[in-house]
Amino acid sequence: MMQLDPKRTISALRELRALTENNKGAQRVAFSPTWQKARDWFLNQLRDLPCHIRMDEAGNLWVKIKGKSPKELWIGGHLDSVPAGGWLDGTFDLLAGLEVLRTFGKSIPPLTLCLVDWADEEGSRFGRSLLGSSAVSGSLKKEEIFSLKDSSGIFLCDVLSDYGLDPEKVTEASKQKINAAAYLEVHIEQGPVLENLSLPLGAVIGTAGVIRQRLIFNGISNHCGSTPMDLRKDALVGASRLILFLRSVAYRYKGVATAGCCEIEPGVVTAIPGICRLTIDLRNLNKTNLEKMWNETFAEAQRIVQEEGLSLDCENLMQIDPVLFHPQLVELCKQSILEVVPQVHTMGSGPLHDGTEMAKAGIPSAMMFVQSKGGISHNPKEDSDLEHLELAVIALEKWVKKTIDWIVQSYP
C-alpha cells in the first residue's frame, strides 16, 4: 500500500493549473479543448493505478478499484471550470480523491472504490449545472439534452456527439447508481464562514434550496426632463425598492437573497425606464423558510407596483428544494476532521454541488469543506492555504476508511 502524501495532491494541482490556465484564470469549460486537455492529463495520472476506467453515457469519467464487495463508495469531483475561474474548485476534490485511492495500491479493498469526474458540473456553456451528476441521479430530463444551446446557438446534443456521446442515451447513465452505497466529496467552501471562524475544515449538513425568479416591472418610458416626479411611472424605481427589501427578508429567515441581474429599457440617459427585468435568487436550508421568503418578496413586489402605478409580470427560472446530507456520514466527517484539527464547524452550503444530486437520488451523501481565502471562488484569485488543503486530504482518507467500515457493517 502506498503512503498518503498530501503534498503530491498540491503538486498535481499546480501542474494542472499551469496546463489549463492563462492570465485570466482557469479555462476548463466543459466540452472545450482545454477541458479535454485536462482530462487527458488526468488519465495520465492514473497510469500506475490498478483500476478500471470508463466514460459513461453522460460523459462522466469513472475510475474504479474493484473490491471484495460489489457495493461502491463514490468520491466525486470535476475538472471543468467556469470561464476565468479558479484553480481549486472541483479539481481539488478529484485529486484529493485520487491520492486516497493510491493508498490502496494493489490491495483489494472491502468494497469497490469509485472516483468520478463529473461532466459539466458548472453548466457554464449551456446553462445546465450538474449535467453529468443529474444524468446519473435521474433528474436530467431528456428534452433538456435536445433543447439546450450555448450563446452561439450551438446545441448541447450536437456537442455531445462531437465528443463521442449519443444524446439519445445520456439518461442511461442513471444505471451507474445500482451498486452505490455512499458518496463523499471534499470541496473548497467558496465562502467566508470558515475563514471568519479561523477554522480550516467544516462538515456540510446539506445544500440550500433555491427559488430563482425574473420579475418584470412595467411602467411608462418618457422624457426625463418634461415629466414631473409625481407623475412618473418609473420601472427601475419599483425594482430598486424591491432590491432593498431583499436584504430584510434574507435576515429575517436566515437565508440569502440576491438581485443578480437588472435590465432596463430603453436604457437611455434622458429617458425614464419603462421596463425593468430583475432576477432574484433566494436560498435557504429550510424549505418552509425558503417558501416564506418568496411569498413575502412577491407580496412586497405587488405592493410596490400598486404604489408606483406599475404592472408586474413574473417568470419562474428555477426551484430546487433544500437537500440534507446523510446524518451518519456527516457525523463520520466530523469525527475525521477532529482527528486532524481540534475543532470542527457544521454548516450548510449555499452553492449546489454534485453531492446534491446524489443525495436527491437516495444515495447516502455528505461533503467536507476547506477554508477559502477571502471567501473568493469562480475567480482567478480563488485560493486556500496549502496547509489547509493538506489537512483536508488527510481528513478525507480517514473519512473514506470510516465510511468503508460503516458500509460493510450496514451491508454485511
Phi, psi and chi 1 to 4 in degrees:
 res  aa     phi    psi   chi1   chi2   chi3   chi4
   1 MET       -  136.8  -64.8  178.7   69.5      -
   2 MET   -81.9  140.7 -174.4  177.7  -67.7      -
   3 GLN   -75.8  141.1 -173.0  173.5   -1.7      -
   4 LEU   -62.1  133.9 -172.8   77.2      -      -
   5 ASP  -136.0   91.5 -176.8    2.9      -      -
   6 PRO   -58.9  -29.2  -22.4   33.6      -      -
   7 LYS   -65.8  -26.5  -66.0 -173.6 -176.8  -58.7
   8 ARG   -65.8  -35.3 -172.6  161.3   44.1 -144.4
   9 THR   -63.7  -44.7  -59.2      -      -      -
  10 ILE   -62.5  -42.7  -54.5  -59.0      -      -
  11 SER   -61.4  -41.9  177.4      -      -      -
  12 ALA   -66.3  -39.9      -      -      -      -
  13 LEU   -60.9  -41.7  -77.1  164.9      -      -
  14 ARG   -65.4  -39.1  -73.9  171.6  168.4  160.6
  15 GLU   -64.9  -43.8 -173.9  176.7  -31.1      -
  16 LEU   -65.7  -36.9  180.0   60.8      -      -
  17 ARG   -61.3  -45.6 -176.3  178.8 -164.0  177.6
  18 ALA   -64.1  -29.8      -      -      -      -
  19 LEU   -80.7  -31.0 -175.2   68.5      -      -
  20 THR  -125.2   12.8   60.2      -      -      -
  21 GLU  -119.7  154.7  -68.2 -168.3   15.4      -
  22 ASN  -125.0 -166.0   57.0   27.7      -      -
  23 ASN   -70.4   -2.4   58.4    2.6      -      -
  24 LYS  -108.7    9.9  -65.6 -177.5  179.8  179.2
  25 GLY   103.6 -168.9      -      -      -      -
  26 ALA   -66.4  142.2      -      -      -      -
  27 GLN  -128.1   33.0  -54.6  -61.7  -28.3      -
  28 ARG   -88.1   50.1  -59.2 -178.5  -54.2  -86.9
  29 VAL   -63.9  134.1  174.8      -      -      -
  30 ALA   -56.7  143.6      -      -      -      -
  31 PHE    58.9   45.4  -56.7  111.5      -      -
  32 SER  -130.0  163.3   71.3      -      -      -
  33 PRO   -59.2  -36.4  -27.3   36.0      -      -
  34 THR   -69.1  -38.2  -55.9      -      -      -
  35 TRP   -62.4  -42.5  174.3   73.3      -      -
  36 GLN   -65.4  -36.4 -173.3   58.7   57.9      -
  37 LYS   -62.0  -40.8 -177.3 -170.4  -66.4 -173.6
  38 ALA   -63.5  -41.4      -      -      -      -
  39 ARG   -66.0  -40.6  -84.1 -153.3  158.0  172.2
  40 ASP   -61.4  -41.1  -68.1  -18.1      -      -
  41 TRP   -61.9  -44.1  172.5   88.9      -      -
  42 PHE   -63.0  -42.3  177.0   66.5      -      -
  43 LEU   -60.6  -34.3  -71.5  169.5      -      -
  44 ASN   -67.3  -28.8 -168.9   50.5      -      -
  45 GLN   -69.0  -17.2  -54.0  -55.6  -59.4      -
  46 LEU   -94.4    1.7  -54.4  172.7      -      -
  47 ARG   -61.3  -29.2   61.3 -171.1 -176.2  -82.4
  48 ASP  -100.8    5.3  -62.8  -34.7      -      -
  49 LEU   -95.3  125.7 -168.6   68.0      -      -
  50 PRO   -73.4   86.5   27.3  -33.1      -      -
  51 CYS  -142.6  164.8   59.9      -      -      -
  52 HIS  -106.5  131.2  174.4   71.8      -      -
  53 ILE  -117.4  132.8  -56.5  167.9      -      -
  54 ARG  -150.4  142.4  178.6 -178.2 -179.8  -89.4
  55 MET  -101.1  128.3 -173.6  168.3   69.9      -
  56 ASP   -85.0 -175.0   68.3   19.8      -      -
  57 GLU   -66.4  -19.0  -67.5   83.3   -6.2      -
  58 ALA   -99.6    1.5      -      -      -      -
  59 GLY    91.4    3.9      -      -      -      -
  60 ASN   -72.4  140.8  -57.2  -53.8      -      -
  61 LEU  -104.2  121.4 -169.7   65.0      -      -
  62 TRP  -109.1  130.7  -63.9   85.2      -      -
  63 VAL  -118.6  115.4 -179.4      -      -      -
  64 LYS  -122.3  134.1  -64.9 -169.0  178.3 -173.7
  65 ILE  -109.5  112.9  -63.3  179.3      -      -
  66 LYS   -68.0  133.9 -171.6  174.8 -179.4 -179.9
  67 GLY  -110.7 -175.3      -      -      -      -
  68 LYS   -69.2  -26.9  -63.1  175.2 -177.7  176.7
  69 SER  -112.5  146.0  166.0      -      -      -
  70 PRO   -72.8  -13.8   26.4  -34.1      -      -
  71 LYS   -59.3  141.0  -69.3  -66.0  179.4 -177.5
  72 GLU  -118.5  136.3  -63.6  175.3  -11.3      -
  73 LEU  -104.2  121.6  169.9   58.1      -      -
  74 TRP  -100.1  138.3  -65.5    1.1      -      -
  75 ILE  -122.4  124.3  -54.5  169.7      -      -
  76 GLY  -117.4  157.2      -      -      -      -
  77 GLY  -167.3 -174.3      -      -      -      -
  78 HIS  -153.2  138.5   59.7   95.5      -      -
  79 LEU   -84.2  -22.5  -75.2  172.2      -      -
  80 ASP   -72.6  155.5   73.2  -70.0      -      -
  81 SER  -134.7  168.5   74.0      -      -      -
  82 VAL   -75.8  161.1  -63.1      -      -      -
  83 PRO   -62.3  137.8  -19.0   30.5      -      -
  84 ALA    55.8   44.5      -      -      -      -
  85 GLY   -93.1 -163.1      -      -      -      -
  86 GLY  -103.3  178.4      -      -      -      -
  87 TRP   -94.6   -5.4   72.3  -58.1      -      -
  88 LEU  -115.9  -28.6  -62.7  172.0      -      -
  89 ASP   -61.2  111.7  180.0    6.6      -      -
  90 GLY    89.4  -45.2      -      -      -      -
  91 THR   -71.9  -36.9   56.8      -      -      -
  92 PHE   -61.1  -41.7  172.9   68.3      -      -
  93 ASP   -54.5  -50.1  -33.5    3.4      -      -
  94 LEU   -67.8  -43.7 -164.7   66.6      -      -
  95 LEU   -77.2  -28.3  -64.1  178.0      -      -
  96 ALA   -66.0  -41.3      -      -      -      -
  97 GLY   -64.4  -37.4      -      -      -      -
  98 LEU   -62.0  -41.3  174.0   58.2      -      -
  99 GLU   -62.8  -39.4 -177.5   58.6   30.3      -
 100 VAL   -65.8  -41.9  172.1      -      -      -
 101 LEU   -61.2  -35.5 -104.4   62.5      -      -
 102 ARG   -60.4  -29.5  -77.7 -162.4  180.0  105.3
 103 THR   -68.4  -16.3   64.0      -      -      -
 104 PHE   -84.8  -15.5  -72.5   86.6      -      -
 105 GLY    49.2 -131.2      -      -      -      -
 106 LYS   -96.1    7.7  -63.7 -178.5  179.2  179.8
 107 SER   -75.0  159.1   62.9      -      -      -
 108 ILE   -99.0  112.3  -59.0  176.5      -      -
 109 PRO   -70.1  163.0   24.1  -31.4      -      -
 110 PRO   -61.5  -27.3  -20.8   31.9      -      -
 111 LEU  -142.3  172.7   46.6   80.3      -      -
 112 THR   -77.1  130.8  -60.7      -      -      -
 113 LEU  -103.0  132.0  -58.5  176.7      -      -
 114 CYS  -125.6  127.5  -59.6      -      -      -
 115 LEU  -108.4  125.3  179.3   63.2      -      -
 116 VAL  -123.0  130.1   54.2      -      -      -
 117 ASP   -97.2  102.9  170.8   27.5      -      -
 118 TRP   -69.7  139.0  -61.6  112.3      -      -
 119 ALA   -85.7  129.7      -      -      -      -
 120 ASP    53.6   56.7 -156.0   -1.1      -      -
 121 GLU   -64.2  -40.0 -167.6  -90.1   -3.0      -
 122 GLU   -75.5  -31.7  -60.8  -70.2    1.4      -
 123 GLY    69.2   24.8      -      -      -      -
 124 SER   -65.4  -37.3  -60.9      -      -      -
 125 ARG   -86.8  -41.7 -177.3  174.0  175.8 -176.3
 126 PHE  -110.2    0.9  -63.9   98.5      -      -
 127 GLY    77.9    8.5      -      -      -      -
 128 ARG  -113.8   94.7 -177.9   35.2  163.0  107.5
 129 SER   -67.5  157.0  -59.9      -      -      -
 130 LEU    58.5   37.9  -47.9  179.1      -      -
 131 LEU   -59.8  -55.0 -178.1   74.5      -      -
 132 GLY   -65.9  -43.7      -      -      -      -
 133 SER   -70.1  -31.6   56.3      -      -      -
 134 SER   -72.8  -26.4   65.1      -      -      -
 135 ALA   -66.4  -38.8      -      -      -      -
 136 VAL   -73.4  -40.7  170.8      -      -      -
 137 SER   -68.9  -27.8   73.9      -      -      -
 138 GLY   102.0    2.5      -      -      -      -
 139 SER   -87.6  -13.1   69.5      -      -      -
 140 LEU   -75.5  126.9 -179.9   67.3      -      -
 141 LYS   -90.7  140.5  -58.8  -64.5 -175.3  -71.5
 142 LYS   -59.7  -34.5 -162.8  168.6 -174.5  177.5
 143 GLU   -65.8  -26.7   53.4  -93.6   26.6      -
 144 GLU   -63.5  -38.3  -66.9 -178.8   85.0      -
 145 ILE   -60.2  -33.1  -58.7  165.4      -      -
 146 PHE   -99.3   -8.8  -68.3   91.9      -      -
 147 SER  -103.3  -22.2   63.3      -      -      -
 148 LEU   -75.2  136.6  -68.4  170.5      -      -
 149 LYS  -143.4  158.6   57.5 -175.9  177.5  179.9
 150 ASP   -88.7 -177.2   65.9   13.3      -      -
 151 SER   -65.1  -17.4   59.2      -      -      -
 152 SER   -92.8    0.3  -61.1      -      -      -
 153 GLY    87.4    6.9      -      -      -      -
 154 ILE   -83.1  129.2  -60.8  172.8      -      -
 155 PHE   -81.1  145.0  -78.5   88.7      -      -
 156 LEU   -56.8  -42.3  170.1   62.6      -      -
 157 CYS   -60.0  -35.8   55.5      -      -      -
 158 ASP   -70.5  -37.9  -66.5  -29.2      -      -
 159 VAL   -67.7  -40.2  171.2      -      -      -
 160 LEU   -58.4  -41.3  -67.6  174.0      -      -
 161 SER   -63.3  -37.9  -62.7      -      -      -
 162 ASP   -61.6  -27.6  -69.0  -18.5      -      -
 163 TYR   -99.6   21.9  -80.1   80.7      -      -
 164 GLY    77.6   17.9      -      -      -      -
 165 LEU  -107.9  143.8  -59.5  168.8      -      -
 166 ASP   -93.8  111.0 -175.8  -13.4      -      -
 167 PRO   -54.9  -30.2  -22.6   32.8      -      -
 168 GLU   -68.7  -20.2  -67.9  -76.9   -5.9      -
 169 LYS  -110.3    4.3  -64.2 -177.9  177.7 -179.1
 170 VAL   -55.5  -43.5  167.9      -      -      -
 171 THR   -69.5  -12.4   55.5      -      -      -
 172 GLU   -68.8  -10.1  -66.4 -179.0   17.2      -
 173 ALA   -61.7  -17.0      -      -      -      -
 174 SER   -62.5  -19.8   61.5      -      -      -
 175 LYS   -69.2  -14.1   64.0 -171.5  177.5 -174.5
 176 GLN   -60.4  -28.2  -67.5  -71.0  -26.1      -
 177 LYS   -84.5    5.8   63.1  178.7 -177.0  -75.9
 178 ILE   -59.0  -34.8 -172.3  169.3      -      -
 179 ASN  -109.3    8.9  -72.7  -42.0      -      -
 180 ALA   -68.1  126.0      -      -      -      -
 181 ALA  -107.1  -26.7      -      -      -      -
 182 ALA  -165.8  156.5      -      -      -      -
 183 TYR  -133.1  129.8  175.3   83.9      -      -
 184 LEU  -124.0  146.6  -52.1 -179.1      -      -
 185 GLU  -149.5  132.6 -174.5  173.5  -19.4      -
 186 VAL  -109.7  135.7   58.5      -      -      -
 187 HIS  -149.0  148.8 -157.1  -74.5      -      -
 188 ILE   -64.4  148.7   58.0  169.2      -      -
 189 GLU   -64.4  -39.5 -179.2 -165.6  -14.0      -
 190 GLN    68.7   20.0  -58.3  179.9  -78.9      -
 191 GLY  -151.6  177.1      -      -      -      -
 192 PRO   -98.4    3.3   35.5  -34.8      -      -
 193 VAL   -63.9  -53.1  174.4      -      -      -
 194 LEU   -63.1  -38.9  -70.0  173.2      -      -
 195 GLU   -63.4  -41.3 -174.6  177.1   58.1      -
 196 ASN   -65.6  -26.6  -72.9  -14.4      -      -
 197 LEU   -91.3   -3.1  -66.5  171.5      -      -
 198 SER    57.5   41.0  -62.0      -      -      -
 199 LEU  -120.1  137.8  -65.3  176.1      -      -
 200 PRO   -79.3  -31.6   26.4  -32.6      -      -
 201 LEU  -133.5  151.0  -54.8  174.3      -      -
 202 GLY  -141.0  153.0      -      -      -      -
 203 ALA  -100.8  129.8      -      -      -      -
 204 VAL   -97.3  126.4 -174.2      -      -      -
 205 ILE   -91.6  -13.6   60.2  174.1      -      -
 206 GLY   165.8  176.9      -      -      -      -
 207 THR  -114.8  145.4   58.0      -      -      -
 208 ALA   -69.6  150.2      -      -      -      -
 209 GLY   -76.3  157.3      -      -      -      -
 210 VAL  -131.0  132.1 -178.5      -      -      -
 211 ILE  -121.6  118.2  -67.7  179.4      -      -
 212 ARG  -122.0  124.3 -169.4  174.7  -62.1  161.2
 213 GLN  -132.0  153.0  -57.4  -82.6  -17.9      -
 214 ARG  -111.4  117.9  179.1 -179.0  -71.3  115.2
 215 LEU  -102.5  129.4  -63.1  177.1      -      -
 216 ILE  -112.8  112.0  -56.1  169.9      -      -
 217 PHE   -91.3  123.0  -67.5   79.8      -      -
 218 ASN  -111.5  120.2  -58.9  -69.1      -      -
 219 GLY  -124.6 -143.9      -      -      -      -
 220 ILE  -131.5  123.3  -63.4  177.9      -      -
 221 SER   -81.3  135.7  179.7      -      -      -
 222 ASN  -154.3  169.8 -151.1  -20.6      -      -
 223 HIS   -65.3  130.8 -164.3  -67.8      -      -
 224 CYS   -72.8  -22.0   71.9      -      -      -
 225 GLY   -83.9  -28.3      -      -      -      -
 226 SER   -99.3   -6.2   60.7      -      -      -
 227 THR  -104.4  112.1  -49.0      -      -      -
 228 PRO   -58.5  154.1  -21.4   32.8      -      -
 229 MET   -60.0  -37.5  -61.3  -58.7  -69.0      -
 230 ASP   -80.8   -3.3   60.6  -17.5      -      -
 231 LEU  -113.1   11.3  -62.4 -180.0      -      -
 232 ARG   -88.0  150.7  -63.2 -176.3  177.2 -151.7
 233 LYS  -125.8   80.1  -65.5 -176.1  177.9 -179.1
 234 ASP   -92.9  111.1 -170.4  -35.5      -      -
 235 ALA   -64.6  -35.7      -      -      -      -
 236 LEU   -68.8  -34.4 -178.8   56.6      -      -
 237 VAL   -61.5  -44.1  168.2      -      -      -
 238 GLY   -61.1  -45.1      -      -      -      -
 239 ALA   -64.8  -38.2      -      -      -      -
 240 SER   -64.2  -38.7  -60.6      -      -      -
 241 ARG   -62.9  -38.0  -71.1 -179.2   59.3 -176.4
 242 LEU   -69.6  -36.9 -173.6   68.7      -      -
 243 ILE   -58.5  -42.0  -68.2  170.9      -      -
 244 LEU   -65.5  -33.0  -67.7  174.6      -      -
 245 PHE   -67.3  -32.2  174.1   80.9      -      -
 246 LEU   -57.7  -37.2  -68.8  178.1      -      -
 247 ARG   -61.1  -44.6 -179.1  178.2  -64.3 -177.6
 248 SER   -67.7  -39.6   64.3      -      -      -
 249 VAL   -69.5  -32.2   79.4      -      -      -
 250 ALA   -67.0  -44.9      -      -      -      -
 251 TYR   -63.7  -40.5  -83.3  121.2      -      -
 252 ARG   -62.2  -36.4 -172.7  156.4   55.3 -107.7
 253 TYR  -110.5   13.5  -68.5  105.8      -      -
 254 LYS    55.2   44.7  -62.7 -178.5  179.3  178.9
 255 GLY  -123.4 -160.4      -      -      -      -
 256 VAL  -131.3  147.7  -66.7      -      -      -
 257 ALA  -140.2  133.4      -      -      -      -
 258 THR  -137.0  132.8  -54.1      -      -      -
 259 ALA   -97.3   99.5      -      -      -      -
 260 GLY   -90.9  -23.8      -      -      -      -
 261 CYS  -144.5  131.6 -178.2      -      -      -
 262 CYS  -133.5  114.3 -176.5      -      -      -
 263 GLU  -117.6  129.1  -58.8  172.7  -15.0      -
 264 ILE  -119.8  152.4   61.3  171.3      -      -
 265 GLU  -127.7  138.3  -68.6 -177.3   13.2      -
 266 PRO   -87.0   -3.9   31.1  -36.1      -      -
 267 GLY    71.1   38.1      -      -      -      -
 268 VAL  -116.1  139.2  176.9      -      -      -
 269 VAL   -61.7  -27.1   67.4      -      -      -
 270 THR  -101.7   10.4   55.6      -      -      -
 271 ALA  -119.1  136.5      -      -      -      -
 272 ILE   -68.8  131.2  -62.2  166.7      -      -
 273 PRO   -60.8  123.1  -25.2   35.6      -      -
 274 GLY   -92.7  -24.4      -      -      -      -
 275 ILE  -135.9  137.4  -62.1  174.7      -      -
 276 CYS  -135.6  119.6 -178.5      -      -      -
 277 ARG  -100.8  117.7  -60.6  179.5 -175.6   88.0
 278 LEU  -119.4  122.6 -178.0   72.6      -      -
 279 THR   -95.0  135.5   60.4      -      -      -
 280 ILE  -125.1  143.5   62.0  170.2      -      -
 281 ASP  -126.7  115.5 -175.5  -64.4      -      -
 282 LEU  -111.3  135.5  -49.8  176.5      -      -
 283 ARG  -138.0  142.8  -57.1 -169.1 -176.1 -145.8
 284 ASN  -161.1  144.3 -157.2  -60.7      -      -
 285 LEU   -75.5  -16.2  -89.7  173.0      -      -
 286 ASN  -107.0  121.8 -178.1  -75.1      -      -
 287 LYS   -61.2  -43.1 -177.7  179.1  179.3 -180.0
 288 THR   -62.2  -43.9  -60.1      -      -      -
 289 ASN   -67.0  -35.0  -73.9  -14.9      -      -
 290 LEU   -62.9  -44.0  178.1   63.5      -      -
 291 GLU   -65.4  -37.6  -68.9  172.1  -13.5      -
 292 LYS   -65.3  -38.8  -72.2 -179.6  177.6  178.1
 293 MET   -58.5  -45.7  -73.1  174.1   66.6      -
 294 TRP   -69.5  -44.9  165.3 -122.3      -      -
 295 ASN   -59.2  -42.6  -69.3  -23.1      -      -
 296 GLU   -71.3  -35.6  -68.3 -171.2   18.3      -
 297 THR   -65.2  -44.2  -62.1      -      -      -
 298 PHE   -67.3  -39.2 -172.5   60.3      -      -
 299 ALA   -63.3  -39.4      -      -      -      -
 300 GLU   -65.7  -39.8  179.4   68.5    8.9      -
 301 ALA   -62.2  -40.4      -      -      -      -
 302 GLN   -65.7  -38.7  -69.3  176.6  -50.9      -
 303 ARG   -65.3  -41.4 -173.8 -178.1   70.1   82.0
 304 ILE   -63.9  -46.4  -70.6  170.5      -      -
 305 VAL   -64.9  -32.3  -62.7      -      -      -
 306 GLN   -66.3  -43.1 -174.5  175.0   12.3      -
 307 GLU   -68.7  -33.0  -68.6 -179.5   -2.1      -
 308 GLU   -93.0   -1.8  -64.0  -69.8  -21.8      -
 309 GLY    72.2   33.0      -      -      -      -
 310 LEU  -109.4  176.0  -50.3  172.1      -      -
 311 SER  -123.5  162.2   64.5      -      -      -
 312 LEU  -132.8  132.4 -178.5   70.0      -      -
 313 ASP  -118.1  153.3  -65.2  -45.7      -      -
 314 CYS  -137.6  135.3 -178.6      -      -      -
 315 GLU  -127.9  122.9  178.8 -176.0   -7.4      -
 316 ASN   -78.1  123.1  179.8   37.1      -      -
 317 LEU  -100.6  -36.3  -60.4  177.7      -      -
 318 MET  -163.5  142.9  174.5 -173.6  -72.3      -
 319 GLN  -146.3  115.9 -173.0  155.0  -10.9      -
 320 ILE  -129.8  129.6  -61.0  173.6      -      -
 321 ASP   -72.2  153.9  -72.4  -19.2      -      -
 322 PRO   -59.9  148.5  -19.7   30.8      -      -
 323 VAL  -125.2  121.1  173.6      -      -      -
 324 LEU   -95.7  140.7  -63.7 -179.7      -      -
 325 PHE   -83.0  166.6  -70.9  143.7      -      -
 326 HIS   -66.7  122.9 -164.9  -76.6      -      -
 327 PRO   -60.0  -34.7   17.6  -29.6      -      -
 328 GLN   -70.0  -38.6 -175.8   57.5   42.2      -
 329 LEU   -69.6  -34.9  -69.9 -177.7      -      -
 330 VAL   -63.5  -40.8  174.1      -      -      -
 331 GLU   -65.1  -42.0  178.4   59.0   31.4      -
 332 LEU   -64.8  -34.3  -66.4  177.2      -      -
 333 CYS   -63.4  -45.8 -179.9      -      -      -
 334 LYS   -60.6  -44.3  -69.8  165.0   61.1  178.1
 335 GLN   -60.6  -41.0  -67.3  174.8   14.6      -
 336 SER   -66.6  -41.3  -58.4      -      -      -
 337 ILE   -63.5  -41.5  -68.3  172.3      -      -
 338 LEU   -69.7  -15.5  -72.9  172.4      -      -
 339 GLU   -81.3   -9.3  -69.4 -179.2   13.4      -
 340 VAL  -112.5  -38.3  177.4      -      -      -
 341 VAL  -132.7  159.6  -66.0      -      -      -
 342 PRO   -76.8  -11.5   24.1  -32.6      -      -
 343 GLN  -146.0  146.1 -171.6  176.0  -10.5      -
 344 VAL  -131.6  146.7   62.0      -      -      -
 345 HIS  -117.5  131.4  178.3   64.6      -      -
 346 THR   -95.2  140.0   54.7      -      -      -
 347 MET  -156.4  161.3   59.0 -167.2  -61.2      -
 348 GLY   -96.0  166.3      -      -      -      -
 349 SER  -113.0  125.1  171.1      -      -      -
 350 GLY   -72.5  -47.4      -      -      -      -
 351 PRO   -67.8  150.9  -20.8   32.3      -      -
 352 LEU   -81.9  156.1  -59.1  174.6      -      -
 353 HIS  -140.8  168.0  -64.3  -81.3      -      -
 354 ASP   -60.1  -30.2  -66.4  -56.1      -      -
 355 GLY   -59.6  -27.9      -      -      -      -
 356 THR   -60.3  -46.9  -52.9      -      -      -
 357 GLU   -64.8  -38.4  -72.6  -65.9  -30.1      -
 358 MET   -66.1  -41.6  -63.3  -55.1  100.0      -
 359 ALA   -65.4  -39.9      -      -      -      -
 360 LYS   -61.2  -30.7  -77.2  166.8   57.4  177.9
 361 ALA   -80.7   -0.7      -      -      -      -
 362 GLY    88.4    7.7      -      -      -      -
 363 ILE   -84.5  123.7  -59.1  170.2      -      -
 364 PRO   -54.0  122.7  -25.8   35.3      -      -
 365 SER  -139.3  155.6  -55.6      -      -      -
 366 ALA  -164.5  166.7      -      -      -      -
 367 MET  -135.9  155.7  -66.8 -177.7   66.1      -
 368 MET  -119.5  138.6 -179.0 -170.8  -59.8      -
 369 PHE  -108.1  147.7  -87.2  169.3      -      -
 370 VAL  -114.7  138.9 -171.1      -      -      -
 371 GLN   -55.0  137.3 -176.8 -169.9  122.1      -
 372 SER  -107.3  132.5  -67.4      -      -      -
 373 LYS   -66.3  122.5  -72.4 -174.7  178.1  179.5
 374 GLY    68.2    4.2      -      -      -      -
 375 GLY    67.3   19.8      -      -      -      -
 376 ILE   -93.0  133.8  -63.3  173.1      -      -
 377 SER  -151.7  170.9 -175.3      -      -      -
 378 HIS    54.2   42.5  -76.6 -164.5      -      -
 379 ASN  -158.5  142.8 -175.2  -55.2      -      -
 380 PRO   -58.4  -20.9  -24.8   34.2      -      -
 381 LYS   -82.8   -1.1  -64.7 -178.6  179.6  178.9
 382 GLU   -52.7  131.5  173.4 -176.1  -80.6      -
 383 ASP  -163.0  159.4 -155.9    5.5      -      -
 384 SER  -141.9  152.2  -68.8      -      -      -
 385 ASP   -61.0  131.6 -169.5  -66.0      -      -
 386 LEU   -60.5  -35.9  -63.4 -175.6      -      -
 387 GLU   -62.9  -38.3 -179.6 -175.8   -3.0      -
 388 HIS   -67.1  -38.5  -66.1  169.1      -      -
 389 LEU   -63.6  -40.9  -65.1  174.9      -      -
 390 GLU   -66.0  -39.7  -69.0  177.6   10.5      -
 391 LEU   -62.4  -36.3  -70.8  171.6      -      -
 392 ALA   -66.2  -38.9      -      -      -      -
 393 VAL   -63.0  -43.0  176.2      -      -      -
 394 ILE   -62.7  -46.0  -63.1  169.7      -      -
 395 ALA   -65.6  -36.4      -      -      -      -
 396 LEU   -62.7  -41.9  175.7   62.5      -      -
 397 GLU   -60.7  -43.3 -177.3 -163.0   30.5      -
 398 LYS   -63.6  -39.2  -64.5  178.7 -179.1  -63.4
 399 TRP   -66.0  -42.1 -167.1   21.0      -      -
 400 VAL   -60.8  -45.5  166.5      -      -      -
 401 LYS   -65.4  -40.5  -70.0  179.3  177.0  178.4
 402 LYS   -65.2  -38.1  -68.1  179.6 -171.1  -62.1
 403 THR   -69.7  -37.9  -56.7      -      -      -
 404 ILE   -57.9  -47.4  -70.7  173.3      -      -
 405 ASP   -59.9  -40.5  -68.8  -18.8      -      -
 406 TRP   -66.4  -40.8  174.9   71.9      -      -
 407 ILE   -66.5  -43.4  -66.6  172.2      -      -
 408 VAL   -59.9  -41.5  170.0      -      -      -
 409 GLN   -69.8  -32.8  -67.5  170.7    9.6      -
 410 SER   -77.7  -30.0  -58.1      -      -      -
 411 TYR  -126.3   68.7  -54.5   98.9      -      -
 412 PRO   -64.8      -   24.2  -32.6      -      -
